């Protein structure tokens, strides 16, 4: 049987539903937003505390061996997701990003739950580093990259790590 091509919409939905299932298993009330709710894919309520949160889900679908990488400028990293310029300024204490990595070869899911402030700082910092490395050329690009770093690596600016944010279902800052 030939390998099926899975489109980006299917990958995105798989990530959203995987996050919903994890939240349900942890006792949260969670609902996917429908329509055009900006920067919010899932609304989350903790029935025990009454805490209300918003989640934006970003999903990548890659083979386990290629999920991470190593760049001259940013170093080794666990996983990466494409972001937009707007993510540099979104700082909402009740908004978290859930970065989902689905192993194409294993169908295993990994979840990294990161506060919006941390994402904004990283995305802005990595883009500025990229611009500074330009050495006199005029770079413009609205795309940004969010990376989950490795605990053992040294980075040119604060980089969120898997150790701190993987399976952060308690929504710690």
VENQUI-V763161 format. One record per residue. N is the residue number from 1. RES is the residue in one small letter. SS is DSSP state (h for helix, s for strand, l for the rest). BURIAL is b if it has 9 or more other ideal C-beta (glycine too) atoms within 8 Angstrom, else e. D_FIRST is the distance of its C-alpha to the first C-alpha in Angstrom with 2 decimals. Layout:
n:N res:RES ss:SS burial:BURIAL d_first:D_FIRST
n:N res:RES ss:SS burial:BURIAL d_first:D_FIRST
This chain:
n:1 res:x ss:l burial:e d_first:0.00
n:2 res:x ss:l burial:e d_first:3.83
n:3 res:x ss:l burial:e d_first:6.52
n:4 res:x ss:l burial:e d_first:8.69
n:5 res:x ss:l burial:e d_first:12.21
n:6 res:x ss:l burial:e d_first:14.78
n:7 res:x ss:l burial:e d_first:18.21
n:8 res:x ss:h burial:e d_first:21.53
n:9 res:x ss:h burial:e d_first:22.69
n:10 res:x ss:h burial:e d_first:19.88
n:11 res:x ss:h burial:b d_first:20.66
n:12 res:x ss:h burial:b d_first:24.33
n:13 res:x ss:h burial:e d_first:24.04
n:14 res:x ss:h burial:b d_first:22.14
n:15 res:x ss:h burial:b d_first:25.04
n:16 res:x ss:h burial:b d_first:27.66
n:17 res:x ss:h burial:e d_first:26.51
n:18 res:x ss:h burial:b d_first:26.17
n:19 res:x ss:h burial:b d_first:29.74
n:20 res:x ss:h burial:b d_first:30.98
n:21 res:x ss:h burial:e d_first:29.75
n:22 res:x ss:h burial:b d_first:31.46
n:23 res:x ss:h burial:b d_first:34.63
n:24 res:x ss:h burial:b d_first:34.71
n:25 res:x ss:h burial:e d_first:34.37
n:26 res:x ss:l burial:e d_first:37.36
n:27 res:x ss:l burial:e d_first:39.56
n:28 res:x ss:s burial:b d_first:39.49
n:29 res:x ss:s burial:e d_first:39.49
n:30 res:x ss:s burial:b d_first:36.95
n:31 res:x ss:s burial:e d_first:35.95
n:32 res:x ss:s burial:e d_first:33.68
n:33 res:x ss:l burial:b d_first:35.79
n:34 res:x ss:l burial:e d_first:34.94
n:35 res:x ss:l burial:e d_first:36.11
n:36 res:x ss:l burial:e d_first:37.63
n:37 res:x ss:l burial:e d_first:39.06
n:38 res:x ss:l burial:e d_first:39.52
n:39 res:x ss:l burial:e d_first:38.31
n:40 res:x ss:l burial:b d_first:37.54
n:41 res:x ss:l burial:b d_first:34.18
n:42 res:x ss:s burial:b d_first:35.40
n:43 res:x ss:s burial:b d_first:38.93
n:44 res:x ss:s burial:b d_first:39.81
n:45 res:x ss:s burial:b d_first:42.82
n:46 res:x ss:s burial:b d_first:44.07
n:47 res:x ss:l burial:e d_first:45.90
n:48 res:x ss:l burial:e d_first:47.97
n:49 res:x ss:l burial:e d_first:49.47
n:50 res:x ss:l burial:e d_first:48.94
n:51 res:x ss:l burial:e d_first:47.42
n:52 res:x ss:s burial:b d_first:45.32
n:53 res:x ss:s burial:b d_first:42.73
n:54 res:x ss:s burial:b d_first:40.33
n:55 res:x ss:s burial:b d_first:36.92
n:56 res:x ss:s burial:b d_first:35.00
n:57 res:x ss:s burial:b d_first:31.40
n:58 res:x ss:s burial:b d_first:29.69
n:59 res:x ss:s burial:b d_first:26.08
n:60 res:x ss:s burial:b d_first:24.20
n:61 res:x ss:s burial:e d_first:20.54
n:62 res:x ss:s burial:b d_first:20.29
n:63 res:x ss:l burial:e d_first:19.23
n:64 res:x ss:h burial:b d_first:21.99
n:65 res:x ss:h burial:e d_first:23.39
n:66 res:x ss:h burial:e d_first:23.92
n:67 res:x ss:l burial:b d_first:25.21
n:68 res:x ss:l burial:b d_first:28.77
n:69 res:x ss:s burial:e d_first:30.65
n:70 res:x ss:s burial:e d_first:34.00
n:71 res:x ss:s burial:e d_first:36.13
n:72 res:x ss:l burial:e d_first:39.56
n:73 res:x ss:l burial:e d_first:41.09
n:74 res:x ss:l burial:b d_first:39.58
n:75 res:x ss:s burial:b d_first:38.67
n:76 res:x ss:s burial:e d_first:35.90
n:77 res:x ss:s burial:b d_first:34.15
n:78 res:x ss:s burial:b d_first:31.71
n:79 res:x ss:s burial:b d_first:29.84
n:80 res:x ss:s burial:b d_first:30.62
n:81 res:x ss:s burial:b d_first:30.28
n:82 res:x ss:s burial:e d_first:31.47
n:83 res:x ss:s burial:b d_first:34.54
n:84 res:x ss:s burial:e d_first:37.05
n:85 res:x ss:h burial:e d_first:40.71
n:86 res:x ss:h burial:e d_first:41.71
n:87 res:x ss:h burial:b d_first:40.55
n:88 res:x ss:h burial:b d_first:43.55
n:89 res:x ss:l burial:e d_first:45.97
n:90 res:x ss:l burial:b d_first:44.36
n:91 res:x ss:l burial:e d_first:46.44
n:92 res:x ss:l burial:e d_first:46.47
n:93 res:x ss:l burial:e d_first:47.38
n:94 res:x ss:l burial:e d_first:45.31
n:95 res:x ss:s burial:b d_first:42.14
n:96 res:x ss:s burial:b d_first:39.51
n:97 res:x ss:s burial:b d_first:36.24
n:98 res:x ss:s burial:b d_first:33.29
n:99 res:x ss:s burial:b d_first:31.01
n:100 res:x ss:s burial:b d_first:27.59
n:101 res:x ss:s burial:b d_first:25.28
n:102 res:x ss:s burial:b d_first:21.72
n:103 res:x ss:s burial:b d_first:20.03
n:104 res:x ss:l burial:b d_first:16.62
n:105 res:x ss:l burial:e d_first:15.70
n:106 res:x ss:l burial:e d_first:17.70
n:107 res:x ss:l burial:e d_first:17.86
n:108 res:x ss:l burial:e d_first:21.58
n:109 res:x ss:s burial:b d_first:24.20
n:110 res:x ss:s burial:b d_first:27.52
n:111 res:x ss:s burial:b d_first:30.35
n:112 res:x ss:s burial:b d_first:33.40
n:113 res:x ss:s burial:b d_first:36.12
n:114 res:x ss:s burial:b d_first:38.72
n:115 res:x ss:s burial:b d_first:41.90
n:116 res:x ss:h burial:b d_first:42.16
n:117 res:x ss:h burial:b d_first:45.25
n:118 res:x ss:h burial:b d_first:43.45
n:119 res:x ss:h burial:b d_first:40.61
n:120 res:x ss:h burial:b d_first:43.25
n:121 res:x ss:h burial:b d_first:45.24
n:122 res:x ss:h burial:b d_first:42.29
n:123 res:x ss:h burial:b d_first:40.80
n:124 res:x ss:h burial:b d_first:44.29
n:125 res:x ss:h burial:b d_first:45.16
n:126 res:x ss:h burial:b d_first:42.04
n:127 res:x ss:h burial:b d_first:42.50
n:128 res:x ss:h burial:e d_first:46.18
n:129 res:x ss:h burial:b d_first:45.44
n:130 res:x ss:h burial:b d_first:43.03
n:131 res:x ss:h burial:e d_first:45.78
n:132 res:x ss:h burial:e d_first:48.43
n:133 res:x ss:l burial:e d_first:46.43
n:134 res:x ss:l burial:b d_first:46.56
n:135 res:x ss:l burial:e d_first:49.96
n:136 res:x ss:l burial:e d_first:51.57
n:137 res:x ss:l burial:e d_first:48.64
n:138 res:x ss:l burial:e d_first:48.00
n:139 res:x ss:l burial:e d_first:44.67
n:140 res:x ss:l burial:e d_first:43.48
n:141 res:x ss:l burial:e d_first:40.23
n:142 res:x ss:l burial:e d_first:39.54
n:143 res:x ss:s burial:e d_first:36.45
n:144 res:x ss:s burial:b d_first:37.01
n:145 res:x ss:s burial:b d_first:35.01
n:146 res:x ss:s burial:b d_first:35.39
n:147 res:x ss:s burial:b d_first:34.76
n:148 res:x ss:s burial:b d_first:34.96
n:149 res:x ss:s burial:b d_first:36.99
n:150 res:x ss:l burial:b d_first:37.46
n:151 res:x ss:l burial:e d_first:40.62
n:152 res:x ss:l burial:e d_first:41.56
n:153 res:x ss:l burial:b d_first:41.55
n:154 res:x ss:l burial:e d_first:44.51
n:155 res:x ss:l burial:b d_first:43.93
n:156 res:x ss:l burial:e d_first:46.26
n:157 res:x ss:l burial:e d_first:46.47
n:158 res:x ss:l burial:e d_first:45.48
n:159 res:x ss:l burial:b d_first:41.73
n:160 res:x ss:l burial:b d_first:40.14
n:161 res:x ss:s burial:b d_first:38.59
n:162 res:x ss:h burial:b d_first:35.86
n:163 res:x ss:h burial:e d_first:38.60
n:164 res:x ss:h burial:e d_first:40.53
n:165 res:x ss:h burial:b d_first:37.93
n:166 res:x ss:s burial:b d_first:34.82
n:167 res:x ss:l burial:e d_first:34.79
n:168 res:x ss:l burial:b d_first:38.09
n:169 res:x ss:l burial:b d_first:37.90
n:170 res:x ss:l burial:e d_first:41.72
n:171 res:x ss:l burial:e d_first:41.77
n:172 res:x ss:l burial:e d_first:44.19
n:173 res:x ss:l burial:e d_first:45.56
